[in-house]
Amino acid sequence: MEKTKKIRVLVLYDSIHGNTEQVAKTIHKVVVTANLDSALVKITESAKLNFDDYDLIFCGSPVIEWLPTAILMSFIKAKLKEHRAKRDVLPCAPLKTGKFAVCFGTYCGAHIGVKEATPMTESFFWHIGYSVIDKLHLPGQMRRPDIDKAIEQENNIEGIFGNIIGRPNQNDLQAVETYTVGILRHIGAIS
């Protein structure tokens, strides 16, 4: 991989039990290996980030009851309010040249598969002028202390994807590496 243009990348994520964090760290590792400037940030409600400082933003969360985590949703809503105050959310949502986003998430998907993961943060990025070039969804082992262990086990073994215990696994993370290289090539950041 050879760097073809200078870009700044933000890998922004929330993770509860480590599945999404594994994916975020894998994305970050690929970006750094490509000699690109990358920030890996686990979101907190008080995180201070200026999205305009970044050309490519990977934004990820576990999917909890069909949505990103409450912390990520709260952060994104605050960022939207901030961008509205700057008059940066305009009618027709004009795209900013050279600004891209990829939304990613981990989910159990025991009942309806990837359809459980699709409501993510994509529309926020379109609102602030970032072209959302793709979404990445990976099955991850359900780890829910708030539900009966037998139900959790049933979802992890008998769901639509079969046995997802230990996922995302090395094969999943290798696929994330390949995918990330493809995204970087797609936007011309590497050759």
C-alpha positions, 0 to 999 in steps of 0.5 A, spaced: 500 500 500 502 506 497 499 513 500 497 517 494 494 523 498 494 526 505 488 525 509 486 525 516 482 519 518 477 518 525 475 512 527 469 513 532 466 508 536 462 506 542 463 499 545 459 495 550 462 488 551 468 489 546 465 487 539 465 493 536 472 495 539 475 490 536 473 492 529 474 499 530 482 497 532 482 493 526 480 499 522 485 504 525 491 499 524 490 498 517 489 506 516 496 507 520 499 501 517 498 505 510 501 511 513 495 515 514 494 520 520 488 516 524 485 518 530 482 512 534 476 515 539 472 511 543 466 516 544 464 519 551 458 524 551 463 530 553 468 528 547 470 534 543 471 533 536 471 537 530 469 533 524 471 538 519 478 536 521 477 529 518 476 527 511 474 520 512 470 518 518 469 511 520 463 511 525 461 505 529 457 502 534 454 495 537 446 495 535 442 495 541 435 493 540 436 496 532 439 502 534 446 505 536 448 505 543 445 511 547 451 514 548 453 514 541 446 517 539 446 522 544 453 525 541 451 525 534 445 529 536 449 534 540 454 534 533 448 535 529 445 541 533 452 544 533 453 543 526 446 547 525 448 552 529 454 553 525 449 553 519 452 547 516 446 543 515 443 546 509 437 545 504 439 539 499 445 537 504 450 539 499 456 534 499 463 537 501 468 535 496 473 530 499 469 528 505 467 521 506 464 517 512 463 509 513 458 507 518 459 500 522 456 496 527 456 489 530 450 485 532 447 479 534 442 478 528 439 472 531 432 474 529 432 477 522 439 478 520 443 484 518 436 487 518 437 488 525 443 492 524 441 497 518 438 503 522 445 507 524 448 514 523 448 514 516 443 520 515 447 524 520 453 524 515 449 526 509 446 532 513 453 535 514 455 534 507 459 527 508 458 522 502 457 516 506 460 511 501 458 504 505 456 501 511 459 495 514 455 490 519 458 484 522 455 479 527 458 479 534 456 474 540 451 477 544 453 479 551 447 481 555 447 481 562 440 484 562 437 478 559 436 470 562 443 466 560 439 461 557 436 466 552 442 469 550 445 462 549 440 460 544 441 467 540 448 465 540 447 458 537 441 458 534 440 464 531 439 466 523 447 466 523 448 459 527 453 459 532 456 466 533 460 465 539 467 468 539 465 473 533 467 477 531 473 472 530 479 472 526 476 471 519 471 477 521 477 481 522 481 479 516 475 481 512 475 488 516 482 489 514 481 487 506 474 492 506 478 498 509 484 497 504 478 497 499 475 503 502 482 507 502 483 505 495 476 507 493 477 514 495 484 515 492 488 515 499 492 509 497 494 505 491 
